[in-house]
Amino acid sequence: MRELNKEEFKKEVIDYLKVLNFRTVEEATQQQLFQAVAYALKDYVVDQWMATHKASKANKSKIVYYLSMEFLTGRALGNMIINLKGNQEIKEALEELNINLENLEEEEPDAALGNGGLGRLAACFLDSLATLGYPAYGCGIRYKYGMFKQEIENGYQKEVPDDWLKNGNPFEIKRAEYAQEVKFGGYITIRKDENGRDKFIQENYQSVRAVPYDLPIVGYNNNMVNTLRIWDAEAMDDFNLNSFDKGDYHKAVEQQNLARTICEVLYPNDNHYAGKELRLKQQYFFVSASVQRAVKSYMHRYGDIHKLYEKVCFQLNDTHPTVAVAELMRILMDDYNLEWDEAWSITNKTCAYTNHTIMAEALEKWPLELFSRLLPRIYQIVEEINRRFINEIQSRYPGNYQKIEKMAILYDGQVRMANLAIVSGFSVNGVAQLHTEILKHQQLKDFYEMMPEKFNNKTNGITQRRFLLHGNPLLADWVTSKIGDEWISDLPHLNELAIYADDLRCQKEFMNIKYQNKVRLAKYIKEHNGIEVDPRSIFDVQVKRLHEYKRQLLNILHVMHLYNQLKQNPEMDFYPRTFIFGAKASAGYERAKAIIKLINSVADVVNNDASIHGKIKVVFIENYRVSNAELIFAASDVSEQISTASKEASGTGNMKFMLNGAVTLGTLDGANIEIVEEVGEENAVMFGLTSDEVIAYEQNGGYNPKEIYNIDQDIRVVLTQLINGTYSPENPNLFRNLYDSLLETKGGEKADQYFILKDFRAYEEAQKKIEALYRDEARWAKMAMLNVAKSGKFSSDRTIEEYVRDIWHLEKIEVKL
Ligand SMILES: *Cc1c(COP(=O)(O)O)cnc(C)c1O
């Protein structure tokens, strides 16, 4: 089999340009060059991909199917070259062709098939699974439009469709031979089969053809290539199905429309349930196709349906794919004629659920009417699961109706997906220690009491291949020069850097790399925002989805406060700061959009006030996504992780910052707690209410922010500036809604429900600490370096090994070429 070879690679690029575009290298556009290089690379990858498939078959490997509505993979080209260890060979080949690799990388659209953390986690997991040698499929949806592109117009967010497939995707392979039929609607009739057994038959349904597109997930330097399988919907080619009268034109057109709409667009909600019919269709569509195909593939290899769980595991990334449990029951009973008890036992041993949030507004609860109308057979099965589970509750807690009220799957006219996932699988995991403890003792207390053996924690992680090796090549090379390159596939090796943390020369080298990365980001900001920022200032960064619980509002209110102080006292000792934000708001989330506008309005005023001599700059980076995230993490000094304690289940942005040598300024929430555990309290700055305190306030009906408003003059001034036109002279009421949210209880929503004013002074103190630490250059360099050195735990390689050990029980394979 072929090695990556420079001369051969050059020839392939030239050939592809010819075949695809009728062009030579000199004539080709950058996009055409990108396509040709991508195809040439795919040629190498496909050999390894096929070899992986063969090895997994020969080894009779158990396979995990990671079912997820989202995979936020970003760009593939650069990462793929790195993982193939083709960097040197390919760079040289391209140089000799006069092609610049970095420019080519810019030609690739981000695959933005996800919102934020949950989707990026799925992408990191796939990278780690392939790198560690575990056979796995990611299963999702091939959205025609991924996460919208964000444009900032006059300070406001504007959503622009993300037509990421417009030039085609050179890495994908359509696998039409694995298409599956997915049925919606109609009704169920019961007939007896030849053995007198009830047969459930769906009639008068609409169906779509689910067609898989496979994307290669290349492991690091191990010849392993796993598959991300994303499903597209096509109209059934048999326009007239036997399920409705031939010639029923109306139905036929409806069915075509269903196929057209189902994969059209990713819902841009992060941590929020919207309850839209099309969303439920998307869920069942990709889950049904994935589970059907997985069972067929298993049967083709092994032939004994009773032992499915020995070779297959479905991991449910949040409740979004939870219909998988009922779909598997349906297949086992209706297609393979198993009795309920056996189907149930197999399903229970095959499905596992990951919980990603405790936020009430994120809980999926489908209206019964919608669920049963769209998925009539699945609904029957869920009803029966519910009936049997309630019997179990009753025999365990006789007469205790509160237990039923809390744990029932069907309740109050709704299908509660989390309850279904917990009851039907063998594992429930949270995504950081604190989060799992809150699940066990608060949110899911009753379930934990009844089935404690299911609960476990898997603290999230990130892949160092993308977020250090690819995103921060200067630091990656420096690290390798100090301790060798084992960290690339074994991150805890970074700990060997700790001995250099006090070494003045190393500190200098390290901070110089940070400086160069800040220059790189400053250039990006100049190009995209037209704002000059000083790379010698502190780069204080908050990038993540815009959400009230993440408290970008606390950050910008503090900036407003600092600005007031500087204005009042221009001679004040103040270390220059650049406050950098990046965040998309869900299109319908008005308050989040108002916060974006506020950040941009503050930026306009502060950045253009000559009297403060550029001591504060505020930058809102447009269209935050994986590709610019890589630049941002590399250039950050301060990592803002300031969610209301208890609300951020884990966070993974925090880990990417740490890996790149930024110091965490954070609350005791999610994985921040474990970050501090690793790096030591002296090397992070933590502040604010604890999760216990927040939960205690919430259980007592909140707190009264007006008390703070009344006694704290500085806070009062800042809040007043929200409504007196300081930042919106053309419309002083622009931020009235934000003001009210902090001070007024309205429509069942508590005043300042995210404890922004309550934590304000503690945050200010923490910010002062940051400044003092930064002024001490040696102290800061040591802290920053120790953050890198102690980030080993937060590799998704570690997370995946824990899933394998406790949940999936996979075995590694070796792929030989
Ligand atoms: C890591 C990442 C996130 C998640 O960030 P959090 O701070 O954990 O919310 C969101 N979006 C992108 C593009 C990311 O890379």
The ligand as a Tripos MOL2 file, in Angstrom:
@<TRIPOS>MOLECULE
LIG
   15    15     1     0     0
SMALL
NO_CHARGES

@<TRIPOS>ATOM
      1 C1        -15.2810   24.5130   22.2510 C.3       1 LIG1
      2 C2        -16.2570   25.2620   21.4720 C.ar      1 LIG1
      3 C3        -17.4870   25.6150   22.0410 C.ar      1 LIG1
      4 C4        -17.8380   25.3090   23.4790 C.3       1 LIG1
      5 O1        -17.3730   26.3610   24.2980 O.3       1 LIG1
      6 P1        -17.8590   26.5210   25.8060 P.3       1 LIG1
      7 O2        -17.0420   27.6450   26.3180 O.co2     1 LIG1
      8 O3        -17.5210   25.2370   26.5070 O.co2     1 LIG1
      9 O4        -19.3030   26.8070   25.7880 O.co2     1 LIG1
     10 C5        -18.3930   26.3180   21.2690 C.ar      1 LIG1
     11 N1        -18.1050   26.6760   19.9910 N.ar      1 LIG1
     12 C6        -16.9260   26.3660   19.4270 C.ar      1 LIG1
     13 C7        -16.6630   26.8010   18.0320 C.3       1 LIG1
     14 C8        -15.9660   25.6540   20.1320 C.ar      1 LIG1
     15 O5        -14.8000   25.3380   19.5540 O.3       1 LIG1
@<TRIPOS>BOND
     1     1     2 1
     2     2     3 ar
     3     2    14 ar
     4     3     4 1
     5     3    10 ar
     6     4     5 1
     7     5     6 1
     8     6     7 2
     9     6     8 1
    10     6     9 1
    11    10    11 ar
    12    11    12 ar
    13    12    13 1
    14    12    14 ar
    15    14    15 1
@<TRIPOS>SUBSTRUCTURE
     1 LIG1         1 GROUP 0 **** ****
